[in-house]
Amino acid sequence: MLPDEILDQLSREFPCRELQIQQLSALYSLSLPSAPLLVAHGLTATGKTSIIRSYLALSGIPYAIINSRECITGRHLLERTVSSCLDALDEDEGGPIDRRPYARTENINALLVHLQRMLEGSGKFVLVFDGIDKQREIPPTLLPALARFGELIPNLSIILITTLALPYALHKPGVPHLHFSPYPRSSLLEILSLDPPKIFLEPPSLEQYPDYTLDAAAEDDAWLWNRFLGTVWDSLSKHAGRDLISFRNTSMRLWREFVRPIVEGQFGTRDFARLMVNRRHLFQGEDAILDRIISAPSQASLTQNGVLPTTPGKTVMKRKTIQHDLPYYSTHLLIAAYLASYNPSRTDTTYFMKHTDKRKNKRKVHTTHGVTKSKHRRIPRHLLTPSPFTLDRLLAIFRSLLEGPVPQVADLYTQIATLTSLRLLVRVGGVGSADPLDAGARWRVNFGWEWVRGLGRGVGIEVGEYLVGGVDG
């Protein structure tokens, strides 16, 4: 086992992972025999690779780590394995090794022969495959073969780092597994609280904070950061970012905007309750948990002290709806499905027939301006329950919404099946049939007016012009 001071150093570097470090210390050391195979498994951002890399570096055992995500094919993985092992042995033995005998590694047998040749007469060596379950074009016999390399090469130990355990893929019983469990809330707060960010990027003026020293600044940073982390977890990360990396990224995105009133002198560093009331809008949106390549204007930039700005004479109302990026023809299929659900079938000829002059027969939106209200007021159709429709009617309306022909590469039936699996279209008839796209089946939409209006405007279609009775606004 490693000395206690090295184990304490690893525990300080990776808090809340003392159990996994002790298990590694019991399995891998220079003086004691090591397990020929170990499966280290756990979800994303649980410290598997970092802890194993740091442990092997401090233990003094020669090792090589192969990142399977960087290997395009199975042969690329074998070639990278031989090259990484040669680099590790060069560094450990202090001299270059002739690489001409290891020029080609075409299959698993060649890998075994190369490892036996290069490790002959050497000490213990650990070979780590990081993310081996994510390897592309992996040979079906690779994992069972790697599980038995330790039996054929006595001084070789293999560690497989995976997301899930591999109880059946290895075809070998009695393989030790090391589980890296997800961090609970208390562990996440403990880890992130070790390095709190600063409230003031530049020291504040003496007029604003006359008695503000470096020790007081560090104490205030830690005090406010710990309470801020608890609020971020309870409001956002508990539901949308439960791993360490997502939680840290979300917290860092909100931190500067959260402490801005303190920097501007509106609140003190210990006025957490008043600061939470003022900055509550930061925890009510989804901007902090969305990863974007192009930064979008955040909700905080549209507000001042939590209040939306107003223009003279009227109030600006911000309506935010969730929109999704769908394929071009799938968007038209959803629009056609909505019109088929909310328009009576007898009006299809009026609204969707194409004339010889190639102009769309669009209908203007009906309004009640200048018309005497009738005694019985009709409910707008988009507020009613959607009616079922047939597949033939859906395709007919879909074809009338398009200007040009539909290419053969656009498999409409596959897109309809995909939209059904997403619960955007719901099958209500022909349930007894084995074919989900049976002609006798009936369908209805599972979304509302606001969403389909946004879809239509994304492709240049005003859905309200095709809806019987029109829609105001």
C-alpha positions in Angstrom: 0.0 0.0 0.0 1.1 3.6 -0.5 2.4 5.7 2.4 -0.2 7.5 4.5 1.1 10.9 3.4 0.4 10.1 -0.3 -3.1 8.8 0.5 -3.8 12.0 2.5 -2.6 14.1 -0.5 -5.0 12.2 -2.8 -7.8 12.6 -0.4 -7.2 16.4 -0.2 -7.0 16.6 -4.0 -10.1 14.5 -4.5 -12.4 15.0 -1.5 -15.3 12.6 -0.9 -13.5 9.7 -2.6 -11.5 8.2 0.3 -13.2 4.8 -0.2 -12.2 4.5 -3.8 -8.6 5.6 -3.1 -8.3 3.0 -0.4 -9.5 0.3 -2.7 -7.0 1.3 -5.4 -4.3 1.3 -2.8 -5.2 -2.3 -1.8 -5.3 -3.5 -5.4 -2.2 -1.8 -6.9 1.1 -1.4 -5.3 4.8 -2.0 -6.2 5.4 -4.6 -3.5 2.2 -6.7 -3.5 0.5 -8.7 -6.3 -2.1 -6.8 -8.3 -5.4 -7.9 -9.8 -4.9 -8.8 -13.6 -8.2 -7.0 -14.4 -10.3 -4.2 -12.8 -13.5 -2.6 -14.1 -13.9 1.0 -12.8 -17.4 2.2 -13.6 -19.5 5.2 -12.8 -21.5 8.0 -14.4 -20.1 11.1 -16.0 -18.0 13.5 -13.8 -17.5 11.1 -10.9 -13.7 11.3 -11.0 -12.8 7.9 -12.4 -10.1 8.9 -14.9 -8.6 11.7 -12.8 -8.3 9.6 -9.6 -6.8 6.6 -11.4 -4.3 8.7 -13.3 -3.2 10.6 -10.1 -3.0 7.4 -8.1 -0.8 5.6 -10.7 1.4 8.7 -11.1 2.1 8.9 -7.3 2.4 5.1 -6.8 5.4 4.9 -9.1 3.9 2.0 -11.2 4.6 2.4 -14.9 1.3 2.9 -16.7 -0.3 3.9 -20.0 -3.8 5.4 -20.5 -5.6 5.0 -23.8 -8.6 7.3 -24.4 -10.9 5.2 -26.5 -12.9 8.2 -27.6 -9.9 9.4 -29.6 -9.7 6.2 -31.6 -11.7 6.0 -34.8 -11.6 2.3 -35.4 -10.7 -0.9 -33.5 -7.3 -1.1 -35.3 -6.6 2.5 -34.4 -7.2 1.5 -30.7 -4.7 -1.4 -31.0 -2.1 0.8 -32.7 -2.6 3.6 -30.1 -2.2 1.0 -27.3 1.2 -0.2 -28.5 2.4 3.3 -29.1 1.4 4.5 -25.6 3.0 1.4 -23.9 6.3 2.1 -25.7 6.2 5.7 -24.7 5.6 4.7 -21.0 8.4 2.2 -21.1 10.8 4.7 -22.7 10.1 7.1 -19.9 10.4 4.5 -17.2 13.6 2.8 -18.4 15.2 6.0 -19.5 16.1 4.9 -23.0 14.4 4.6 -26.3 13.1 1.2 -27.5 13.5 0.0 -31.0 10.0 0.4 -32.5 10.5 -1.4 -35.8 9.3 -4.8 -34.5 6.1 -3.1 -33.4 5.3 -1.2 -36.6 2.0 -3.0 -37.3 -0.7 -4.2 -35.0 -3.5 -5.6 -37.1 -5.5 -7.7 -34.7 -5.8 -8.7 -31.0 -3.3 -11.5 -31.4 -0.7 -9.1 -32.7 -1.4 -6.9 -29.7 -0.8 -9.8 -27.3 2.5 -10.7 -29.0 3.7 -7.1 -28.9 2.8 -6.7 -25.2 4.6 -10.0 -24.3 7.7 -8.9 -26.1 8.0 -5.4 -24.7 7.1 -6.4 -21.1 9.4 -9.4 -21.0 11.8 -9.0 -18.1 10.2 -5.7 -16.9 8.4 -5.0 -13.7 4.7 -4.4 -13.1 2.8 -2.5 -15.8 -0.7 -1.1 -15.7 -2.7 -0.5 -18.9 -5.8 1.7 -18.6 -8.5 1.8 -21.3 -10.6 5.0 -20.6 -14.2 4.8 -22.0 -13.7 1.4 -23.6 -17.5 1.0 -23.8 -17.7 4.1 -26.1 -15.2 2.7 -28.6 -16.4 2.9 -32.2 -16.2 -0.2 -34.4 -15.1 -2.3 -31.5 -14.3 -6.0 -32.4 -16.7 -8.3 -30.6 -13.9 -10.3 -29.1 -11.9 -7.3 -27.8 -13.3 -7.1 -24.3 -13.1 -10.9 -23.6 -9.6 -11.0 -24.9 -8.5 -8.0 -22.8 -10.0 -9.8 -19.7 -7.5 -12.7 -20.2 -4.4 -10.7 -21.1 -3.4 -10.7 -17.4 -3.4 -14.5 -17.4 -1.0 -14.7 -20.3 1.3 -11.8 -19.3 1.9 -12.1 -15.5 3.3 -8.6 -15.0 0.4 -6.8 -16.8 -2.6 -5.4 -15.1 -5.5 -3.9 -17.1 -8.1 -1.3 -15.9 -11.3 -0.8 -17.9 -13.0 2.5 -17.2 -16.6 2.4 -18.3 -19.9 4.1 -17.6 -21.8 1.0 -16.7 -20.6 -2.3 -15.2 -19.6 -5.1 -17.7 -20.8 -8.3 -15.9 -21.6 -10.3 -19.1 -19.4 -8.7 -21.9 -16.2 -10.0 -20.4 -17.2 -13.7 -20.3 -15.1 -14.1 -17.2 -16.4 -14.6 -13.6 -14.8 -13.0 -10.5 -13.7 -9.7 -12.0 -13.3 -7.0 -9.3 -15.4 -3.9 -9.9 -14.7 -0.4 -8.5 -17.8 1.7 -8.4 -17.6 5.5 -8.5 -21.0 6.6 -7.2 -22.6 9.9 -8.1 -21.8 12.8 -5.8 -24.7 13.6 -3.4 -25.7 17.2 -2.6 -23.5 17.5 0.4 -20.4 16.2 -1.5 -21.0 18.6 -4.3 -21.3 21.6 -2.0 -18.1 20.5 -0.1 -16.1 20.1 -3.3 -17.1 23.4 -4.9 -16.8 25.3 -1.6 -13.0 24.6 -1.5 -12.2 27.3 -4.1 -14.8 30.1 -3.9 -14.7 32.8 -6.5 -14.1 36.4 -5.5 -17.0 38.9 -5.1 -14.8 41.8 -6.2 -12.6 41.3 -9.2 -10.8 44.5 -8.2 -10.4 45.7 -4.6 -13.3 48.0 -3.6 -12.6 51.6 -2.8 -11.8 52.7 0.8 -14.8 55.1 0.7 -17.2 52.3 0.0 -15.6 49.6 2.3 -13.2 51.4 4.7 -12.4 48.3 6.8 -12.3 45.7 4.1 -9.1 43.6 4.3 -8.0 40.5 2.4 -8.9 38.2 5.2 -12.4 39.7 5.5 -12.8 39.4 1.7 -11.9 35.7 1.7 -14.3 35.1 4.6 -17.1 36.9 2.8 -16.4 35.1 -0.5 -16.6 31.7 1.2 -19.8 32.7 3.2 -21.7 34.0 0.3 -20.5 31.3 -2.2 -21.7 28.5 0.1 -25.2 29.9 0.4 -25.3 30.7 -3.3 -24.4 27.0 -4.1 -27.2 25.7 -2.0 -29.7 28.0 -3.8 -28.4 27.0 -7.3 -28.7 23.3 -6.5 -32.2 23.5 -5.0 -33.6 25.7 -7.9 -31.7 24.4 -11.0 -29.1 21.7 -10.7 -31.2 19.4 -8.6 -33.4 18.8 -11.7 -31.2 19.7 -14.7 -27.5 19.3 -13.8 -26.8 16.7 -11.1 -23.2 16.0 -11.9 -20.2 18.0 -10.7 -19.3 19.6 -14.1 -22.9 20.8 -14.9 -23.3 22.1 -11.3 -20.1 24.0 -11.4 -20.8 25.5 -14.9 -24.3 26.6 -13.9 -23.0 28.2 -10.7 -20.2 30.1 -12.5 -22.5 31.4 -15.1 -24.8 33.0 -12.5 -22.2 34.2 -10.0 -21.1 37.4 -11.6 -24.6 38.6 -12.3 -25.7 37.5 -8.8 -23.0 39.6 -7.0 -23.3 42.6 -9.3 -25.5 44.6 -6.8 -22.9 44.1 -4.1 -20.1 45.3 -6.5 -22.3 48.4 -7.3 -22.8 49.1 -3.6 -26.6 48.4 -3.4 -26.2 45.6 -0.9 -23.6 44.5 1.6 -21.7 41.2 1.4 -23.9 39.6 4.1 -27.3 40.8 2.8 -28.1 37.4 1.3 -31.9 37.5 1.9 -32.3 40.9 0.2 -29.9 39.9 -2.5 -32.0 36.7 -3.2 -35.2 38.8 -3.6 -33.4 41.2 -6.0 -31.8 38.4 -8.1 -34.6 35.8 -8.0 -35.1 36.1 -11.8 -31.7 34.4 -12.3 -33.1 31.2 -10.8 -36.4 31.2 -12.7 -35.0 30.9 -16.3 -33.2 28.2 -18.2 -30.3 30.3 -19.7 -27.8 29.1 -17.1 -28.3 25.4 -17.8 -28.2 25.6 -21.6 -24.9 25.2 -23.5 -24.6 27.4 -26.6 -21.9 27.9 -29.1 -23.2 31.5 -29.7 -24.0 33.3 -26.5 -27.6 34.5 -26.5 -28.7 37.6 -24.6 -29.5 36.5 -21.1 -32.7 37.4 -19.3 -30.6 39.5 -16.9 -29.6 41.8 -19.7 -33.3 42.5 -20.4 -34.1 43.4 -16.8 -33.1 46.1 -14.4 -33.3 45.1 -10.8 -35.6 42.3 -11.7 -38.2 44.5 -13.4 -38.8 44.5 -17.2 -38.2 47.9 -18.8 -41.3 49.7 -20.1 -41.8 52.1 -23.0 -43.8 55.3 -22.7 -47.5 54.8 -23.3 -47.6 50.9 -23.1 -46.1 48.0 -21.2 -43.8 45.6 -22.9 -45.0 42.1 -22.3 -42.4 39.3 -22.9 -43.9 36.0 -24.0 -41.5 33.1 -24.1 -42.4 29.8 -25.6 -40.2 26.7 -26.1 -39.3 26.1 -29.7 -37.5 23.1 -31.1 -35.4 22.7 -34.2 -37.2 20.2 -36.4 -36.5 19.0 -40.0 -38.2 21.0 -42.7 -40.7 18.4 -43.8 -41.4 17.3 -40.2 -42.4 20.9 -39.4 -44.8 20.9 -42.3 -46.2 17.6 -41.2 -47.0 19.0 -37.8 -48.6 22.1 -39.2 -50.7 19.9 -41.5 -51.7 17.6 -38.6 -52.8 20.6 -36.5 -55.0 22.0 -39.4 -56.4 18.5 -39.9 -57.3 18.3 -36.2 -59.0 21.7 -35.9 -60.5 22.2 -39.4 -63.6 20.3 -40.5 -63.0 18.0 -43.4 -65.7 19.7 -45.5 -63.6 22.9 -45.6 -60.5 21.3 -47.0 -61.5 22.1 -50.6 -62.0 25.8 -49.7 -58.7 26.3 -47.8 -56.3 23.9 -49.4 -57.2 23.6 -53.1 -54.6 25.1 -55.4 -55.8 27.2 -58.4 -54.3 27.2 -61.8 -52.7 30.6 -61.2 -50.4 28.9 -58.6 -51.4 31.3 -55.9 -52.3 30.0 -52.4 -56.0 30.3 -51.5 -55.3 32.0 -48.2 -58.1 33.2 -46.1 -58.0 36.4 -44.2 -58.3 36.4 -40.5 -61.9 37.1 -39.5 -62.3 39.8 -36.9 -65.4 41.2 -35.1 -64.6 44.9 -36.0 -67.7 46.5 -37.5 -69.8 43.4 -37.2 -72.8 43.1 -34.9 -72.3 40.4 -32.3 -74.7 37.5 -32.6 -76.7 36.3 -29.8 -74.8 33.0 -29.6 -71.0 33.5 -29.5 -68.9 30.8 -31.0 -65.8 29.5 -29.2 -62.6 29.8 -31.4 -61.6 26.4 -32.9 -58.1 26.5 -31.5 -59.5 26.5 -28.0 -61.5 23.3 -28.6 -60.3 19.7 -28.2 -58.4 18.4 -31.3 -60.4 16.0 -33.5 -59.0 12.8 -35.0 -58.0 12.7 -38.7 -56.9 10.0 -41.2 -53.4 9.6 -42.6 -54.5 10.3 -46.2 -56.0 13.6 -45.2 -52.8 14.6 -43.3 -50.7 13.9 -46.4 -53.1 15.8 -48.7 -53.0 18.9 -46.5 -49.2 18.6 -46.2 -48.8 18.5 -50.0 -50.9 21.6 -50.4 -48.7 23.6 -48.0 -45.6 23.0 -50.1 -44.7 25.0 -53.2 -42.5 22.4 -55.0 -42.4 18.6 -55.2 -41.3 16.5 -52.3 -37.9 14.7 -52.9 -37.8 10.9 -52.7 -35.2 11.1 -50.0 -37.8 12.6 -47.6 -39.3 9.4 -46.1 -42.6 10.9 -44.8 -43.8 7.7 -43.2 -40.6 7.4 -41.2 -41.0 11.0 -40.1 -44.6 10.4 -39.0 -43.4 7.4 -37.0 -40.7 9.5 -35.3 -43.1 12.3 -34.5 -45.4 9.6 -32.9 -42.6 8.3 -30.8 -42.0 11.9 -29.6 -45.7 12.1 -28.6 -46.3 15.0 -30.9 -48.8 12.9 -32.8 -51.0 10.4 -30.9 -52.7 7.4 -32.5 -56.4 7.1 -31.5 -57.7 4.6 -33.9 -56.7 1.2 -35.4 -55.0 0.2 -32.2 -55.6 -3.5 -32.9 -53.6 -3.4 -36.1 -49.9 -4.5 -36.1 -48.9 -1.8 -38.5 -48.6 1.6 -36.8 -49.1 3.4 -40.1 -52.2 1.5 -41.1 -54.5 3.4 -43.4 -57.4 2.8 -41.1 -55.7 4.4 -38.1 -56.7 7.8 -36.9 -54.5 10.4 -35.3 -54.7 13.7 -33.4 -52.1 16.3 -32.3 -50.6 16.6 -28.9 -49.6 20.2 -28.9 -51.3 23.6 -28.7 -51.8 26.8 -30.7 -48.9 28.8 -29.4 -46.4 26.1 -30.3 -47.7 25.5 -33.8 -47.8 29.2 -34.6 -44.1 29.4 -33.7 -43.4 26.4 -36.0 -45.3 28.0 -38.9 -43.6 31.3 -38.6 -40.2 29.5 -38.6 -41.0 28.2 -42.2 -43.0 31.3 -43.4 -46.5 30.0 -42.8 -49.2 31.9 -40.9 -51.2 29.0 -39.5 -54.0 31.3 -38.5 -54.8 32.0 -42.2 -55.6 28.4 -42.8 -57.7 27.9 -39.7 -61.4 28.0 -40.0 -62.8 31.2 -38.3 -59.3 32.7 -38.0 -57.4 33.6 -34.8 -57.2 37.1 -33.3 -53.7 38.2 -32.6 
